[in-house]
Amino acid sequence: MNYRRAGQDDIAQLTTLRMAYLEADYGVLEAEVYEVIAQRLPSYFLRHLERDCFAYVAEAEDGELIASALLVVSEKPANLSFPTGRIGTVLNVYTQPQYRRQGNAEVLMRMLMYDASAMELDYIELKATEQGAALYEKLGFCPKNSDYLEMQFIF
């Protein structure tokens, strides 16, 4: 198994892995929704990969990408919670079913965390499923406690 950061040549396979992740997380997507997302992902990766989105992949000997983890870096006005203003969000930690429970996600997460530290991010955050929580706790992630109520507005 080869573990590395993905580049522009990997966009098609990153898109495939992202779509597989979304279907694993949300169930089978409606055809129209699937098509819209699948069409937009390549241009997203083209614009953001290795700039503010870093993709970590496990590559089988035949060149197929079998696992991924994304780190999206954002910069906000600095405050006491993030003095440099730079934070990371972990997304799309996904391994194809036949390669699960072999340590692939842990290797990718350790690479991601090492790079996040080198980038001098104040912290990295993620939303864990029950299935992934044990791995993240093993790596040192803790549940987020806040005096603020997390909210969103949907268009």
N, C-alpha and C positions, 0 to 999 in steps of 0.2 A: 504494500500500500504506500502511495506517495501522498504526503500532506504538504500543501502549499497554498499560497495566495493566488487567487484566480486573476486572470487578465482578460483583455478584450477578446482573445480567441476562445474564451470559455463562455461567452454570453449565451449562446444557444443552449448549452447544457445547464447553465445557471437558471435560465428561464424554465427549463423542464423540471429542475429540482424545486424551484419556487412553486410551480403549479402543483407538483406532487405534495409539497408541504401544505399548501392551501386546502387541497382535497382531503388530506389526512386530518387536518384541523377542523374544517367546516363540513366535511362530507362532500359528496358529488355536487359539483357546481352546475348551475343551469348553463346550458350551452352558450347563451348570449353573454353571460357574465364571464365565463371561462375565456371566450374569444376576446373580449375587450381587455381583460387583464393580460392574457398571453400576447396580445399585440402591443401593449404598452411597455411591458417589461424590458424588451431588448433596447428600446430607446432610453429607458431609465438607466439601465446598466451602462450603456454607451456614454451617457452624460456624467454619471456619478462614480463609476468603478475606478478605484485607486485615487479618487479625489476626496470624497467624503463618504464613500461606501466601500468597505473592504470585505471581500468574500474569501473565506477560508474553505478549502475543499479537500476531500479525500478522493484520490484518483486510483482506480483499480489498474492492474497491469495492462489491461487492454485499452486504457485511456478514458474509460467511462468514469464520470464523476458520480460517486455513490453517496456522498454526504456533503453537507454545507453548513456554514454558519456565517451570518452577515453582521458586520459592525458598521453602524451608521453614526457618523460623528457630526455633532451640531455645536454651534457656538452661540451663546446667549450673553447678554450683558452680565458681567460678573456680579456675584453676591456672596453672602456668607456660606451658602450651601455649595457653591462652585466658584471658587476664587479666580480660576483662570477663565471661566466662562465656557470651557470645552467639556462636553460630556458625550458619552457613547450610548447607543441603544443597540442591544443584541436582538436580532431577528432571524427567523428562518433556520433554526437549528434543526436539521432534518437529516436522517439517514434512511436510505432505502431499506425496506423491511428485512431482506435477506442478509443485511450487513449489520443489523442492530445487535446490541449487547456484546460488542467486540472492542469497545473503547474508542471508536472513531470520533464520536461527538466530544469526548473528553480531550482528545488530542487537539481537535480544532478549537475548542474553547480555551485551552491553555495557550495556543498560539495567538488567538485573538486577545486574550488578557495581557500577554507579554507585549504585543504591539500597542495596546491601549495605554499601558504604562509608559512605553517609550514615547508615545504621542503626548504624554503629560496631560491626559484627560483627568478631570477631577473624580469621576466615577463612571461606571458603566451600569446600565440598568436593563432589566428584561422582565417579561411577563412569562411565568413558568406554568406549564401544564402539570397536572399531577404526575404524569409519566416522567417529566424532566426535572421535577423539583429536587429529587435526591442528588442528581448530578450537580446541580447548581449549588446546593448546600455543601456538598463535598468540596467544591471549588472555592467556597468562602462567601457565596452570596447569602444575604440575609433578607428576610421579609422587610419591606419598606414601611416604616411608621411615619406618619405625617400629621401635623396639626391642621392640614388643609384637606378639604374634600375634593377628590379628583372628579372632574366634570368634563363634559364635552358637548359641543353643538354639532348636530349632523345636518348637512344640507340635503 
